[in-house]
Amino acid sequence: MTEDRSVLSRSATVPDLALRYGPRPEHVADAWCGDARAAVRPLVVIVHGGFWRPEYDRAHTRPMAAAIRDAGWTVVSIEYRRVPGDPDATVRDVAEALAVMPGELGGHDGRVITVGHSAGGHLVLWAAIAAPAPQQAGTLALGPVADLRLAQELGLDGGAVVDFLGADASTRGDLDPVRLPAPTSPTVLVHGVRDAIVPITLAEAYAVAQPGSRLVAVPGAAHYAVIDPLSAAWPTVLAELSRLGD
């Protein structure tokens, strides 16, 4: 199946605010302020994907962030360091952003839902266990790299896991969501059945290892459909977000 990557370069509403959560250049975030509906809902924190590589940043999340805002949520999309071989910098940044962002931005009820795609899905699954946000209401992982060892065995994106970790995945079980204790807040994985970039087998492995989680398989959907507001998969993403926000 040919992947539709148009969402990665599609124009979208510019953010309402630019925020910082730390001193480094990457310690920034874009925010979209929701309407009256957002005030009684959790803050949505988006963690972008890109196989943890430096060439991919948060810019491609703007269409989905704007669409979530339009559906009645306050949204913040965070940046983080992406340095090959230094995964600890990446996870420290995500943890810090989740600790700081809820207090930096109003227009929500104090709770947080983390939403991550692909490598960002890995990061929100890790954070749900190792560094949850204050008042974490849930985690929504979209096409996530949910099992680092399996992703390494499959050679995803030309060895992205080893590039990210700077080591064999077996040595970093502390960063592998499938091998960590169960998260204490609700966790939902939405994965396209026809995803050829991050196969759904990774989400299935997580669902087996973490039986308290829920896997929603989207028939006919590929990797980028789950972050594309113009795709047939998008209503499923919004429905699962709403369910977590209840």
The 8 nearest C-alpha neighbors of each residue, nearest first, counted from 0:
[[1, 2, 193, 195, 221, 194, 3, 219],
 [2, 0, 3, 221, 195, 4, 193, 194],
 [1, 3, 4, 0, 221, 222, 223, 195],
 [2, 4, 5, 1, 223, 224, 6, 221],
 [5, 3, 6, 7, 2, 223, 8, 224],
 [4, 6, 7, 3, 8, 9, 227, 223],
 [5, 7, 9, 8, 4, 227, 59, 62],
 [8, 6, 59, 5, 4, 9, 60, 58],
 [9, 7, 6, 5, 59, 10, 4, 58],
 [10, 8, 6, 7, 5, 11, 62, 59],
 [9, 11, 8, 62, 12, 61, 6, 13],
 [12, 10, 62, 61, 13, 9, 65, 63],
 [11, 13, 65, 14, 61, 10, 62, 15],
 [12, 14, 11, 15, 61, 65, 31, 10],
 [15, 13, 31, 30, 16, 29, 12, 17],
 [14, 16, 31, 30, 32, 13, 17, 29],
 [15, 17, 30, 14, 29, 18, 31, 32],
 [18, 16, 29, 28, 30, 19, 27, 15],
 [17, 19, 28, 27, 29, 16, 20, 30],
 [20, 18, 27, 26, 21, 28, 17, 22],
 [19, 21, 26, 96, 99, 27, 100, 18],
 [20, 22, 26, 19, 23, 27, 95, 96],
 [23, 21, 26, 24, 20, 19, 25, 27],
 [22, 24, 26, 25, 21, 27, 80, 20],
 [25, 23, 26, 22, 27, 21, 80, 79],
 [24, 26, 79, 23, 27, 78, 80, 22],
 [27, 25, 21, 23, 20, 24, 19, 79],
 [28, 26, 19, 25, 78, 18, 20, 77],
 [27, 29, 77, 18, 76, 78, 17, 19],
 [28, 30, 17, 76, 75, 14, 16, 18],
 [31, 29, 75, 16, 14, 74, 15, 17],
 [30, 32, 15, 74, 14, 73, 68, 75],
 [33, 31, 73, 30, 15, 74, 106, 68],
 [32, 34, 73, 72, 37, 68, 71, 31],
 [33, 35, 36, 37, 71, 32, 72, 38],
 [34, 36, 37, 38, 33, 71, 39, 106],
 [37, 35, 71, 34, 38, 39, 72, 40],
 [38, 36, 72, 40, 33, 71, 35, 39],
 [37, 39, 107, 106, 35, 36, 108, 40],
 [40, 38, 108, 37, 107, 36, 41, 35],
 [39, 41, 37, 108, 107, 38, 244, 42],
 [42, 40, 110, 111, 107, 108, 244, 109],
 [41, 43, 111, 107, 73, 74, 110, 112],
 [42, 44, 74, 112, 113, 111, 41, 73],
 [45, 43, 113, 75, 76, 74, 114, 112],
 [44, 46, 76, 114, 115, 113, 75, 47],
 [47, 45, 115, 119, 77, 76, 114, 44],
 [48, 46, 119, 57, 116, 115, 45, 60],
 [47, 49, 119, 118, 117, 116, 50, 51],
 [48, 50, 55, 51, 52, 118, 117, 47],
 [51, 49, 118, 52, 48, 159, 117, 156],
 [52, 50, 49, 81, 118, 163, 48, 53],
 [51, 53, 50, 54, 81, 49, 55, 83],
 [54, 52, 81, 55, 82, 51, 56, 80],
 [55, 53, 52, 56, 49, 81, 51, 50],
 [56, 54, 49, 53, 52, 57, 48, 51],
 [55, 57, 58, 54, 78, 47, 59, 53],
 [56, 58, 59, 60, 47, 78, 76, 77],
 [59, 57, 60, 56, 61, 7, 55, 8],
 [58, 60, 7, 57, 61, 8, 56, 6],
 [59, 61, 58, 63, 57, 62, 64, 47],
 [60, 62, 64, 63, 59, 58, 11, 65],
 [63, 61, 11, 65, 64, 60, 66, 228],
 [62, 64, 66, 65, 61, 60, 226, 228],
 [65, 63, 61, 67, 66, 62, 60, 68],
 [64, 66, 68, 62, 63, 67, 61, 69],
 [67, 65, 69, 63, 68, 64, 62, 70],
 [66, 68, 70, 64, 69, 65, 72, 63],
 [67, 69, 72, 65, 71, 70, 33, 66],
 [68, 70, 66, 71, 67, 65, 72, 33],
 [71, 69, 67, 68, 72, 66, 237, 33],
 [72, 70, 37, 36, 68, 69, 33, 34],
 [71, 73, 37, 68, 33, 67, 74, 70],
 [74, 72, 33, 32, 42, 37, 68, 31],
 [75, 73, 43, 31, 30, 44, 42, 72],
 [74, 76, 30, 44, 29, 45, 31, 43],
 [77, 75, 45, 29, 28, 44, 46, 30],
 [78, 76, 28, 46, 27, 75, 45, 29],
 [77, 79, 27, 25, 28, 57, 26, 56],
 [80, 78, 25, 92, 89, 26, 81, 93],
 [79, 81, 89, 25, 82, 88, 92, 78],
 [80, 82, 53, 51, 52, 89, 79, 83],
 [81, 83, 85, 80, 84, 53, 52, 86],
 [84, 82, 163, 162, 85, 81, 165, 52],
 [83, 165, 85, 164, 163, 162, 86, 82],
 [86, 84, 87, 82, 83, 88, 164, 163],
 [87, 85, 89, 88, 164, 163, 84, 90],
 [86, 88, 90, 89, 85, 91, 92, 164],
 [89, 87, 91, 86, 90, 85, 92, 80],
 [90, 88, 86, 80, 92, 87, 91, 79],
 [89, 91, 93, 87, 92, 88, 94, 86],
 [92, 90, 94, 88, 89, 93, 87, 95],
 [91, 93, 95, 89, 90, 94, 79, 96],
 [92, 94, 90, 96, 95, 91, 97, 89],
 [95, 93, 91, 97, 92, 130, 96, 90],
 [96, 94, 98, 92, 97, 93, 91, 99],
 [95, 97, 93, 99, 98, 94, 100, 20],
 [98, 96, 132, 94, 95, 99, 100, 93],
 [97, 99, 95, 96, 132, 100, 94, 133],
 [100, 98, 96, 97, 101, 102, 20, 95],
 [99, 101, 103, 102, 96, 97, 98, 104],
 [102, 100, 103, 104, 99, 109, 42, 98],
 [101, 103, 100, 104, 99, 105, 109, 98],
 [104, 102, 100, 101, 99, 105, 18, 20],
 [103, 105, 102, 101, 100, 106, 107, 30],
 [106, 104, 107, 103, 102, 101, 38, 73],
 [105, 107, 38, 37, 73, 33, 32, 104],
 [108, 106, 38, 42, 41, 37, 40, 105],
 [107, 109, 39, 40, 41, 38, 110, 106],
 [110, 108, 107, 41, 111, 101, 134, 42],
 [109, 111, 41, 134, 108, 135, 136, 42],
 [112, 110, 42, 135, 41, 136, 43, 134],
 [111, 113, 137, 43, 136, 138, 42, 135],
 [112, 114, 44, 138, 43, 45, 139, 123],
 [115, 113, 139, 45, 140, 44, 138, 46],
 [116, 114, 120, 119, 46, 140, 45, 123],
 [115, 117, 120, 141, 119, 48, 143, 47],
 [116, 118, 143, 120, 48, 142, 119, 144],
 [119, 117, 48, 50, 121, 120, 144, 51],
 [120, 118, 115, 48, 116, 47, 122, 46],
 [121, 119, 115, 143, 116, 140, 117, 118],
 [120, 122, 118, 144, 145, 124, 119, 143],
 [121, 123, 119, 125, 120, 124, 126, 118],
 [124, 122, 126, 120, 125, 121, 115, 127],
 [123, 125, 127, 121, 122, 126, 176, 120],
 [124, 126, 122, 176, 123, 127, 128, 129],
 [127, 125, 130, 123, 129, 128, 131, 124],
 [128, 126, 131, 124, 125, 182, 123, 129],
 [127, 129, 182, 126, 125, 130, 131, 181],
 [128, 130, 126, 125, 127, 131, 179, 94],
 [131, 129, 126, 94, 128, 127, 132, 125],
 [132, 130, 127, 126, 135, 128, 129, 133],
 [131, 133, 97, 135, 98, 134, 130, 111],
 [134, 132, 135, 131, 98, 110, 111, 97],
 [135, 133, 110, 136, 132, 111, 109, 131],
 [134, 136, 111, 132, 133, 137, 110, 131],
 [137, 135, 111, 112, 110, 134, 184, 243],
 [136, 138, 185, 112, 184, 135, 186, 243],
 [137, 139, 186, 113, 112, 114, 187, 140],
 [138, 140, 114, 187, 188, 113, 186, 141],
 [141, 139, 120, 188, 115, 143, 114, 116],
 [140, 142, 116, 189, 143, 120, 190, 188],
 [141, 143, 190, 117, 116, 189, 222, 140],
 [144, 142, 120, 117, 145, 141, 121, 140],
 [145, 143, 121, 117, 118, 146, 120, 201],
 [144, 146, 143, 121, 201, 202, 205, 176],
 [147, 145, 177, 149, 201, 148, 144, 150],
 [148, 146, 150, 149, 175, 168, 151, 145],
 [147, 149, 151, 168, 150, 146, 152, 169],
 [148, 150, 152, 151, 147, 146, 153, 201],
 [151, 149, 147, 153, 148, 152, 155, 146],
 [150, 152, 154, 148, 149, 153, 160, 147],
 [151, 153, 149, 154, 150, 148, 155, 147],
 [154, 152, 150, 151, 155, 149, 158, 148],
 [155, 153, 151, 158, 152, 157, 150, 156],
 [154, 156, 153, 157, 150, 158, 159, 151],
 [157, 155, 159, 158, 154, 50, 196, 160],
 [156, 158, 155, 154, 159, 160, 162, 151],
 [157, 159, 154, 160, 156, 161, 155, 162],
 [158, 160, 162, 156, 161, 157, 163, 50],
 [161, 159, 163, 162, 158, 151, 164, 147],
 [160, 162, 164, 165, 163, 166, 159, 158],
 [161, 163, 159, 165, 160, 83, 164, 84],
 [164, 162, 83, 160, 84, 161, 165, 159],
 [163, 165, 84, 161, 166, 86, 162, 160],
 [166, 164, 84, 161, 162, 163, 83, 85],
 [167, 165, 164, 161, 168, 170, 84, 162],
 [166, 168, 169, 170, 161, 165, 164, 171],
 [167, 169, 148, 170, 171, 147, 166, 161],
 [168, 170, 167, 171, 172, 148, 166, 147],
 [171, 169, 168, 167, 172, 166, 173, 164],
 [172, 170, 173, 168, 174, 169, 175, 167],
 [171, 173, 175, 174, 170, 178, 169, 168],
 [172, 174, 171, 175, 179, 178, 176, 170],
 [175, 173, 172, 171, 176, 125, 179, 147],
 [174, 176, 172, 178, 177, 147, 173, 146],
 [177, 175, 125, 179, 178, 124, 145, 174],
 [176, 178, 205, 146, 175, 179, 208, 145],
 [179, 177, 176, 175, 172, 180, 208, 173],
 [178, 180, 176, 177, 181, 175, 173, 128],
 [181, 179, 182, 178, 128, 209, 176, 177],
 [180, 182, 209, 183, 179, 128, 211, 210],
 [183, 181, 128, 184, 127, 180, 185, 186],
 [182, 184, 181, 185, 128, 127, 186, 137],
 [185, 183, 137, 182, 136, 186, 135, 127],
 [186, 184, 137, 138, 212, 187, 183, 136],
 [185, 187, 138, 212, 137, 139, 184, 213],
 [188, 186, 213, 139, 212, 214, 138, 140],
 [187, 189, 140, 214, 139, 141, 215, 213],
 [190, 188, 215, 141, 216, 214, 142, 140],
 [189, 191, 142, 216, 141, 217, 199, 188],
 [192, 190, 220, 217, 221, 194, 193, 216],
 [191, 193, 218, 217, 194, 220, 216, 219],
 [194, 192, 221, 191, 220, 219, 195, 218],
 [193, 195, 221, 222, 191, 198, 196, 192],
 [194, 196, 198, 197, 193, 221, 222, 0],
 [195, 197, 194, 198, 222, 155, 156, 221],
 [198, 196, 195, 194, 199, 142, 144, 222],
 [199, 197, 194, 200, 195, 196, 201, 193],
 [198, 200, 202, 201, 190, 192, 203, 197],
 [199, 201, 203, 198, 202, 204, 197, 205],
 [202, 200, 204, 199, 203, 146, 145, 198],
 [203, 201, 205, 199, 204, 200, 145, 206],
 [202, 204, 200, 206, 201, 205, 199, 207],
 [203, 205, 201, 207, 202, 206, 200, 208],
 [206, 204, 208, 202, 177, 207, 203, 209],
 [205, 207, 203, 209, 210, 204, 208, 212],
 [206, 208, 204, 205, 210, 209, 203, 212],
 [207, 209, 205, 206, 177, 210, 204, 178],
 [210, 208, 206, 211, 207, 212, 205, 181],
 [211, 209, 212, 206, 207, 208, 213, 205],
 [210, 212, 209, 213, 181, 186, 206, 185],
 [213, 211, 186, 210, 209, 187, 206, 185],
 [212, 214, 187, 188, 186, 215, 206, 211],
 [213, 215, 188, 187, 189, 216, 206, 212],
 [214, 216, 189, 188, 217, 190, 213, 187],
 [215, 217, 190, 191, 192, 189, 214, 218],
 [216, 218, 191, 192, 220, 190, 215, 219],
 [219, 217, 192, 220, 191, 216, 193, 232],
 [218, 220, 193, 192, 217, 221, 191, 232],
 [221, 219, 191, 193, 218, 217, 224, 192],
 [222, 220, 194, 193, 191, 224, 223, 2],
 [223, 221, 194, 224, 191, 196, 142, 225],
 [222, 224, 225, 226, 221, 227, 4, 3],
 [225, 223, 227, 226, 230, 221, 222, 220],
 [224, 226, 223, 227, 232, 233, 141, 222],
 [227, 225, 224, 223, 63, 228, 233, 116],
 [226, 228, 224, 229, 230, 225, 6, 63],
 [229, 227, 233, 230, 63, 66, 226, 62],
 [230, 228, 227, 231, 233, 224, 232, 6],
 [231, 229, 232, 227, 224, 233, 228, 225],
 [230, 232, 233, 229, 234, 224, 220, 228],
 [233, 231, 230, 235, 225, 234, 224, 220],
 [232, 234, 236, 235, 228, 230, 231, 225],
 [235, 233, 237, 236, 232, 238, 231, 228],
 [236, 234, 238, 233, 237, 232, 239, 217],
 [235, 237, 233, 239, 234, 238, 240, 225],
 [238, 236, 240, 234, 239, 235, 241, 233],
 [239, 237, 235, 241, 240, 236, 234, 242],
 [240, 238, 242, 236, 241, 237, 235, 243],
 [239, 241, 237, 243, 238, 242, 236, 244],
 [242, 240, 244, 238, 239, 243, 237, 245],
 [241, 243, 239, 244, 240, 245, 238, 237],
 [244, 242, 240, 241, 245, 137, 239, 136],
 [245, 243, 241, 242, 40, 41, 240, 136],
 [244, 242, 243, 241, 40, 240, 41, 136]]
